[in-house]
Amino acid sequence: MTLRQLSLLQAIAANSFNISTAAETCHTSQPGASRQMALLEQELGVKLLVRRKNRILGLTAVGQEIIGIANQMLNQAENIKLLSADERGEGSGRLIIATSHLHARYTLRNPTKIFSKKHPNVELQLLQANPEDIVSLVENGTAHIGISTLLPSKHQSLLLLQSALIKRSVIMPKGHILLNKKRPSLHDLARHPIVGYHAGSTAGRLLTEAFQSKGLVPRFVVSANDSDVIKTYVSEGLGIAIVPTLSLDHPEREGIAAIDATGLFPKTFMTICLRQDRHFRNYLTDFIALFAPEWTRKAIQHEISDSGKTVDLTRPYSNK
């Protein structure tokens, strides 16, 4: 049994049991992949794949158990490579960050610029995604880091690091009547047409539920997917909006005014997601510290270690 055989088994399952695609992923031929699977089954003495003529339909019951163990073995083999690369002082590699439009546009702009200068041999890729999909991208290994606004729950395979509070502001055209109130209430906001986030989005649900908790039914005149579009329609006079404060670079230049409204809505935080079963390359923790200075490598290790014991990257993380 070899790691290459286990990698092929993993690739077959990951590619909907299309052995040709799996072979291409593993840089081998389809006949070669088929032969390796036959040799693996012969050595183990069990069938791993359910076949019908020349097609693979899925995994057998024991195959499902074995691939779970194989995934752990392959992950640890990858950790050995990553750890060795850091020990050799290699500064090259690839870092994929899955994040939302908000953080890609505002939070990560300067950190990305600084990181690229400090680590010129690291290929940095921002993978913009819906907040609801970011956790999955980290869990399945597509991304190394996930950065979103709401703290995910029930993801025991992930290390979740809570960072800065996301402040919110009510924005409106200059001269709007709401500017006469230093601390407008939800009742005050509900009296005006609102340019909001799409109802199916995390932000859209959070804002709508806040109004509904007070028995209010806001009147949405436009729904959009990101704050830049929302600001544009507010500046055109279509209504007011509630947006993350960090999206307001220069509101006066955009023809809008803003009032803090953080206290009107449930608290949300920028959250960093990591696979806790992966070795963290030095440049990965360097990147995190650029936009969340409190999460140095030492602080991250402290969060995943028992007091007075050696760091264990496989212990489930509990948010404190």
C-alpha positions as CSV (number, residue, x, y, z in Angstrom):
1,M,0.0,0.0,0.0
2,T,1.4,3.4,-1.0
3,L,0.4,7.0,-0.5
4,R,0.1,7.3,-4.2
5,Q,-2.6,4.6,-4.2
6,L,-4.4,6.3,-1.4
7,S,-4.2,9.6,-3.3
8,L,-5.8,8.0,-6.3
9,L,-8.6,6.6,-4.2
10,Q,-9.1,10.0,-2.7
11,A,-9.2,11.6,-6.1
12,I,-11.7,9.1,-7.5
13,A,-14.1,9.9,-4.7
14,A,-13.5,13.6,-5.0
15,N,-14.2,13.5,-8.8
16,S,-17.6,11.8,-8.6
17,F,-16.0,8.4,-9.3
18,N,-14.8,9.4,-12.7
19,I,-11.5,7.6,-12.9
20,S,-10.3,9.4,-16.0
21,T,-10.6,12.8,-14.3
22,A,-9.0,11.4,-11.1
23,A,-6.1,10.0,-13.1
24,E,-5.6,13.4,-14.7
25,T,-5.7,15.0,-11.3
26,C,-3.0,12.6,-10.1
27,H,-0.9,13.0,-13.3
28,T,-1.3,9.4,-14.4
29,S,-3.2,7.5,-17.1
30,Q,-6.6,6.0,-16.7
31,P,-5.3,2.4,-17.2
32,G,-2.5,3.1,-14.7
33,A,-5.1,4.4,-12.1
34,S,-7.3,1.3,-12.6
35,R,-4.3,-1.0,-12.2
36,Q,-3.3,0.8,-8.9
37,M,-6.8,0.4,-7.5
38,A,-6.8,-3.3,-8.4
39,L,-3.4,-3.8,-6.7
40,L,-4.6,-1.9,-3.6
41,E,-7.8,-4.0,-3.4
42,Q,-5.7,-7.2,-4.0
43,E,-3.3,-6.3,-1.2
44,L,-6.1,-5.4,1.3
45,G,-8.2,-8.4,0.3
46,V,-11.4,-6.3,0.2
47,K,-13.4,-4.4,-2.5
48,L,-13.2,-0.6,-2.1
49,L,-15.2,0.4,-5.1
50,V,-18.6,-0.6,-6.3
51,R,-18.3,-1.3,-10.1
52,R,-20.8,-2.0,-12.8
53,K,-19.1,-3.1,-16.0
54,N,-16.6,-0.4,-16.7
55,R,-18.1,2.2,-14.4
56,I,-17.4,3.0,-10.8
57,L,-20.6,3.7,-8.9
58,G,-19.3,4.5,-5.5
59,L,-17.5,3.2,-2.4
60,T,-18.3,0.0,-0.6
61,A,-19.1,0.2,3.1
62,V,-15.6,-0.7,4.1
63,G,-14.3,1.6,1.3
64,Q,-16.0,4.5,3.0
65,E,-14.3,3.7,6.3
66,I,-10.9,3.2,4.7
67,I,-11.1,6.5,2.7
68,G,-11.7,8.3,6.0
69,I,-8.5,6.9,7.4
70,A,-6.7,7.5,4.1
71,N,-7.7,11.2,4.2
72,Q,-6.1,11.5,7.6
73,M,-2.9,9.7,6.4
74,L,-2.6,11.9,3.3
75,N,-3.2,15.1,5.4
76,Q,-0.4,14.1,7.8
77,A,1.9,13.3,4.9
78,E,1.2,16.8,3.5
79,N,1.9,18.3,7.0
80,I,5.3,16.6,6.9
81,K,6.1,18.3,3.7
82,L,4.9,21.7,4.9
83,L,6.8,21.4,8.2
84,S,9.9,20.4,6.3
85,A,9.6,23.3,3.9
86,D,9.5,25.8,6.9
87,E,12.4,24.0,8.5
88,R,14.5,24.4,5.3
89,G,13.6,28.1,5.3
90,E,11.7,27.9,2.0
91,G,9.8,31.1,1.5
92,S,7.9,30.0,-1.6
93,G,4.4,28.5,-1.7
94,R,0.8,29.3,-2.3
95,L,-1.8,30.9,0.0
96,I,-5.5,30.9,-0.9
97,I,-7.8,33.1,1.1
98,A,-11.6,32.6,0.8
99,T,-13.4,35.8,1.8
100,S,-16.4,38.0,1.1
101,H,-16.6,41.1,-1.0
102,L,-16.5,43.2,2.2
103,H,-13.2,41.9,3.4
104,A,-11.6,41.5,0.0
105,R,-12.5,45.2,-0.8
106,Y,-11.7,46.8,2.5
107,T,-10.1,44.7,5.2
108,L,-7.4,42.9,3.2
109,R,-6.3,45.6,0.8
110,N,-3.3,46.9,2.7
111,P,-2.3,43.6,4.3
112,T,-2.2,42.0,0.9
113,K,0.1,44.8,-0.4
114,I,2.4,44.5,2.6
115,F,2.5,40.7,2.4
116,S,3.3,40.6,-1.3
117,K,6.4,42.8,-0.6
118,K,7.5,40.7,2.4
119,H,6.9,37.3,0.7
120,P,7.5,37.8,-3.0
121,N,7.8,34.1,-3.7
122,V,4.4,33.2,-2.3
123,E,1.5,33.1,-4.7
124,L,-1.4,34.9,-3.0
125,Q,-4.9,34.3,-4.3
126,L,-8.1,35.9,-3.0
127,L,-11.1,33.7,-3.6
128,Q,-14.2,35.9,-3.3
129,A,-17.2,33.9,-2.2
130,N,-20.5,34.2,-0.4
131,P,-20.1,34.2,3.4
132,E,-22.2,31.0,3.5
133,D,-19.7,29.2,1.3
134,I,-16.4,30.3,2.9
135,V,-16.5,27.6,5.7
136,S,-16.9,24.8,3.1
137,L,-14.0,26.1,1.0
138,V,-11.7,25.9,4.0
139,E,-13.1,22.5,5.2
140,N,-12.6,20.8,1.8
141,G,-9.1,22.2,1.4
142,T,-9.8,24.6,-1.5
143,A,-8.7,27.6,0.7
144,H,-6.1,27.8,3.4
145,I,-7.8,30.7,5.3
146,G,-11.4,31.8,5.5
147,I,-12.3,35.3,6.5
148,S,-16.0,36.1,7.1
149,T,-18.2,38.3,9.3
150,L,-20.3,35.9,11.3
151,L,-18.9,33.2,13.6
152,P,-19.7,29.8,12.1
153,S,-21.0,27.1,14.5
154,K,-20.9,23.3,14.6
155,H,-17.7,23.0,12.6
156,Q,-15.5,20.9,14.8
157,S,-12.9,20.4,12.1
158,L,-12.1,24.1,12.0
159,L,-10.1,26.4,14.2
160,L,-12.2,29.6,14.6
161,L,-10.5,32.8,15.6
162,Q,-12.7,35.7,16.5
163,S,-11.3,39.2,15.7
164,A,-12.6,42.7,15.4
165,L,-16.2,43.8,16.1
166,I,-18.0,44.8,12.9
167,K,-19.4,48.2,13.4
168,R,-22.4,49.3,11.4
169,S,-23.6,52.7,10.2
170,V,-26.8,54.1,8.8
171,I,-26.1,56.0,5.6
172,M,-28.3,58.5,3.8
173,P,-28.0,61.3,1.3
174,K,-26.6,64.6,2.6
175,G,-29.2,66.8,4.3
176,H,-31.5,63.8,5.1
177,I,-33.9,64.4,8.0
178,L,-32.4,61.5,10.0
179,L,-29.3,63.6,10.5
180,N,-31.3,65.6,13.1
181,K,-31.2,62.5,15.3
182,K,-27.8,61.7,16.9
183,R,-29.0,58.2,17.9
184,P,-31.8,57.1,15.6
185,S,-33.8,54.0,16.7
186,L,-35.0,51.1,14.6
187,H,-38.4,52.7,14.6
188,D,-36.9,55.9,13.1
189,L,-35.1,53.9,10.4
190,A,-38.3,51.9,9.5
191,R,-40.1,55.1,8.6
192,H,-37.8,55.5,5.5
193,P,-37.3,53.4,2.4
194,I,-34.3,51.2,2.7
195,V,-31.7,50.0,0.3
196,G,-30.8,46.6,1.7
197,Y,-28.9,43.5,1.2
198,H,-30.5,40.6,-0.6
199,A,-33.0,38.8,1.7
200,G,-31.3,35.5,1.3
201,S,-27.9,36.7,2.3
202,T,-26.5,36.6,5.9
203,A,-26.4,40.4,6.2
204,G,-29.9,40.6,4.8
205,R,-31.3,38.1,7.3
206,L,-29.5,39.7,10.2
207,L,-30.9,43.2,9.5
208,T,-34.4,42.0,8.7
209,E,-34.6,40.0,11.9
210,A,-33.5,43.0,13.9
211,F,-36.5,45.0,12.6
212,Q,-38.9,42.1,13.1
213,S,-37.8,41.6,16.7
214,K,-39.3,45.1,17.3
215,G,-42.5,44.3,15.4
216,L,-41.4,46.5,12.4
217,V,-41.7,45.7,8.7
218,P,-39.0,47.7,6.8
219,R,-39.8,48.8,3.3
220,F,-37.0,47.7,1.0
221,V,-36.9,49.5,-2.3
222,V,-33.7,48.0,-3.7
223,S,-31.8,44.8,-2.7
224,A,-28.2,44.3,-3.6
225,N,-25.3,41.9,-2.8
226,D,-22.6,44.3,-1.7
227,S,-22.1,47.6,0.1
228,D,-20.6,49.4,-2.9
229,V,-23.8,49.0,-4.9
230,I,-25.9,49.9,-1.9
231,K,-23.9,53.1,-1.4
232,T,-24.4,54.1,-5.0
233,Y,-28.2,53.8,-4.8
234,V,-28.3,55.7,-1.5
235,S,-26.3,58.5,-3.0
236,E,-28.9,58.7,-5.8
237,G,-31.6,59.4,-3.1
238,L,-33.5,56.1,-3.3
239,G,-33.4,55.5,0.5
240,I,-31.2,54.9,3.5
241,A,-29.1,51.8,4.3
242,I,-27.3,50.0,7.0
243,V,-23.8,49.0,6.0
244,P,-20.5,47.9,7.8
245,T,-18.7,51.1,8.8
246,L,-15.4,49.8,7.4
247,S,-17.0,50.1,3.9
248,L,-17.1,53.9,4.3
249,D,-13.8,55.1,3.1
250,H,-14.8,58.7,2.3
251,P,-18.6,59.0,2.6
252,E,-18.6,62.8,1.9
253,R,-17.0,62.1,-1.5
254,E,-19.8,59.7,-2.3
255,G,-22.5,62.2,-1.5
256,I,-23.7,60.4,1.6
257,A,-23.6,61.0,5.4
258,A,-23.3,58.3,8.1
259,I,-24.5,57.8,11.7
260,D,-23.2,55.0,13.9
261,A,-25.8,52.3,14.4
262,T,-23.7,49.4,15.9
263,G,-25.9,49.2,19.0
264,L,-29.1,48.6,17.0
265,F,-28.1,45.2,15.7
266,P,-26.7,41.9,17.0
267,K,-22.9,42.0,17.5
268,T,-21.0,40.3,14.7
269,F,-17.2,39.8,14.4
270,M,-14.7,39.2,11.8
271,T,-13.9,35.5,12.0
272,I,-10.8,33.7,10.7
273,C,-11.3,30.0,9.8
274,L,-8.4,27.5,9.6
275,R,-8.2,23.7,9.2
276,Q,-6.9,22.7,12.6
277,D,-5.4,19.4,11.2
278,R,-3.0,21.3,8.9
279,H,0.5,22.6,9.7
280,F,0.4,26.4,9.5
281,R,3.2,27.6,7.2
282,N,5.1,30.6,8.7
283,Y,3.9,32.9,5.9
284,L,0.2,31.9,6.6
285,T,0.4,33.2,10.2
286,D,2.4,36.2,9.0
287,F,-0.6,37.1,6.8
288,I,-3.1,36.7,9.6
289,A,-1.1,39.0,11.9
290,L,-1.2,41.8,9.2
291,F,-5.0,42.2,9.4
292,A,-5.6,40.8,12.9
293,P,-2.5,41.8,14.9
294,E,-3.8,40.1,18.1
295,W,-3.6,36.7,16.3
296,T,0.2,36.2,16.2
297,R,1.5,32.7,15.7
298,K,2.1,32.4,19.4
299,A,-1.5,33.5,20.1
300,I,-2.9,31.0,17.7
301,Q,-0.8,28.2,19.2
302,H,-2.0,29.2,22.7
303,E,-5.6,28.8,21.5
304,I,-5.1,25.3,20.4
305,S,-2.9,24.0,23.2
306,D,-3.6,22.8,26.7
307,S,-2.1,24.8,29.4
308,G,1.5,23.8,30.0
309,K,1.5,21.1,27.2
310,T,3.0,20.8,23.8
311,V,0.9,22.4,21.0
312,D,-1.5,19.9,19.5
313,L,-2.9,21.0,16.2
314,T,-5.6,18.3,16.2
315,R,-7.4,19.3,19.4
316,P,-10.9,20.7,18.8
317,Y,-11.1,24.5,19.3
318,S,-13.7,25.9,21.6
319,N,-14.6,29.6,21.2
320,K,-14.1,31.4,24.6
